Amino acid sequence: MKILIATLLLLNTFALDKAIYDNDDRLNFHELTDPKHIEWAHATAAMIASYVIYEDDNNQSRIKGKMLSQQGVCEYEKFARELTAADCSGFLISPDTLVTAGHCIRKNSDCEGWRWVFDYQTGPDYKIGKTLRVSNDNIYRCQQILARELSDDTDYAIIKLDRPVLGRKPLKIRKEGHVTKADQLTLIGFPSGLPLKVAPNAKVMYPNISQTFFLASTDSFAGNSGSPVINSQTGEVEGILVRGEEDYVRRKKGCLVPNVCTTQDHCEGEAVTKISEILPHL
């Protein structure tokens, strides 16, 4: 596991490094055309510190944060002028139960300082650096950590929310069998704290490297920790994104660009806790 670049430590306290594989396939929510991607995105929530969420009028809240470029990323990079506010990702497995990475939330007392926010996403009319507004109906609290494991071998947490989530279909999870190298994967979450991104076209690199996790070529960054890694064919969650290659590298100009792993680079891949790890707790 590589060390986070110092300028990005403030962006994300808990999440571990990730990277881009070949082409950057990440899409904003308003760019999605596949109904499956839209449905999966609706079930994915951002973990955001309560102190950057400001309750507004008309049952809405404003989410504030720095632009990605203000975190040291080169201004010409993709999404550089979008807001960064999320620390981790999570996804629904039942109306009031959410799964994330174990390193994202450590104990029940941590629940108070964070909110789980659905629809933290940009629209086609999004303006540079603009704060995002979210309905208060889409902001939830962590009521209790139902199960959690954090070790060299596994990394997950199951969280009970303060109320059932309405109008969103929980994700299906694989309950039998195992991921294979032939499977295509889709990642959904909040890379570098950005509004929701969907990254299709990922591949399984090493399905059997461990009994508890596998490695995949997901386009992912700090902030994607806890993201669902979904089998693109079956629609079932294969695992939870937890760690990977270094996020960014520094250019001669001093700013940061995404770390791109090509087929020639022999990158190890992004570590995904197998969803089977949570099954004994369901």
Secondary structure as the mmCIF struct_conf table of DSSP 4:
data_model
#
loop_
_struct_conf.conf_type_id
_struct_conf.id
_struct_conf.beg_label_comp_id
_struct_conf.beg_label_asym_id
_struct_conf.beg_label_seq_id
_struct_conf.end_label_comp_id
_struct_conf.end_label_asym_id
_struct_conf.end_label_seq_id
HELX_LH_PP_P HELX_LH_PP_P1 LYS A 2 ILE A 5
HELX_RH_3T_P HELX_RH_3T_P1 ALA A 6 LEU A 8
TURN_TY1_P TURN_TY1_P1 LEU A 9 LEU A 11
BEND BEND1 THR A 13 PHE A 14
STRN STRN1 ILE A 20 TYR A 21
BEND BEND2 ASP A 22 ASN A 23
STRN STRN2 LEU A 27 ASN A 28
HELX_RH_3T_P HELX_RH_3T_P2 PHE A 29 GLU A 31
HELX_RH_AL_P HELX_RH_AL_P1 PRO A 35 HIS A 42
TURN_TY1_P TURN_TY1_P2 ALA A 43 ALA A 43
STRN STRN3 THR A 44 ALA A 49
HELX_RH_3T_P HELX_RH_3T_P3 SER A 50 VAL A 52
STRN STRN4 ILE A 53 GLU A 55
BEND BEND3 ASP A 57 ASP A 57
TURN_TY1_P TURN_TY1_P3 ASN A 58 ASN A 59
STRN STRN5 GLN A 60 ILE A 63
STRN STRN6 LYS A 66 MET A 67
HELX_RH_3T_P HELX_RH_3T_P4 LEU A 68 GLN A 71
TURN_TY1_P TURN_TY1_P4 GLY A 72 GLY A 72
STRN STRN7 VAL A 73 VAL A 73
TURN_TY1_P TURN_TY1_P5 GLU A 75 TYR A 76
BEND BEND4 GLU A 77 GLU A 77
TURN_TY1_P TURN_TY1_P6 LYS A 78 ARG A 81
BEND BEND5 GLU A 82 GLU A 82
STRN STRN8 LEU A 83 THR A 84
STRN STRN9 ALA A 86 SER A 94
TURN_TY1_P TURN_TY1_P7 PRO A 95 ASP A 96
STRN STRN10 THR A 97 THR A 100
TURN_TY1_P TURN_TY1_P8 GLY A 102 CYS A 104
BEND BEND6 LYS A 107 LYS A 107
HELX_RH_3T_P HELX_RH_3T_P5 ASN A 108 GLY A 113
STRN STRN11 TRP A 114 VAL A 117
BEND BEND7 PHE A 118 PHE A 118
TURN_TY1_P TURN_TY1_P9 PRO A 124 ASP A 125
HELX_LH_PP_P HELX_LH_PP_P2 TYR A 126 LYS A 127
TURN_TY1_P TURN_TY1_P10 ILE A 128 GLY A 129
HELX_LH_PP_P HELX_LH_PP_P3 LYS A 130 THR A 131
STRN STRN12 LEU A 132 SER A 135
HELX_RH_3T_P HELX_RH_3T_P6 ASN A 136 ASN A 138
STRN STRN13 ILE A 139 TYR A 140
STRN STRN14 CYS A 142 LEU A 150
BEND BEND8 SER A 151 ASP A 153
STRN STRN15 ASP A 155 LEU A 161
BEND BEND9 ASP A 162 ARG A 163
HELX_LH_PP_P HELX_LH_PP_P4 PRO A 164 LEU A 166
BEND BEND10 GLY A 167 GLY A 167
HELX_LH_PP_P HELX_LH_PP_P5 LYS A 169 LEU A 171
STRN STRN16 LYS A 172 ILE A 173
BEND BEND11 GLU A 176 GLY A 177
TURN_TY1_P TURN_TY1_P11 LYS A 181 ALA A 182
STRN STRN17 GLN A 184 GLY A 189
HELX_RH_3T_P HELX_RH_3T_P7 PRO A 191 GLY A 193
HELX_LH_PP_P HELX_LH_PP_P6 LEU A 194 LEU A 194
BEND BEND12 PRO A 195 PRO A 195
HELX_LH_PP_P HELX_LH_PP_P7 LEU A 196 LEU A 196
STRN STRN18 LYS A 197 TYR A 206
TURN_TY1_P TURN_TY1_P12 PRO A 207 ASN A 208
BEND BEND13 ILE A 209 ILE A 209
BEND BEND14 GLN A 211 THR A 212
STRN STRN19 PHE A 213 ALA A 216
TURN_TY1_P TURN_TY1_P13 ALA A 222 GLY A 223
TURN_TY1_P TURN_TY1_P14 SER A 225 GLY A 226
STRN STRN20 PRO A 228 ASN A 231
TURN_TY1_P TURN_TY1_P15 SER A 232 THR A 234
STRN STRN21 GLU A 236 ARG A 243
BEND BEND15 GLU A 245 GLU A 245
BEND BEND16 ASP A 247 ASP A 247
STRN STRN22 TYR A 248 ARG A 250
TURN_TY1_P TURN_TY1_P16 LYS A 252 LYS A 253
BEND BEND17 GLY A 254 GLY A 254
STRN STRN23 LEU A 256 PRO A 258
STRN STRN24 VAL A 260 CYS A 261
TURN_TY1_P TURN_TY1_P17 THR A 263 HIS A 266
STRN STRN25 GLU A 270 LYS A 274
HELX_RH_3T_P HELX_RH_3T_P8 ILE A 275 HIS A 281
#
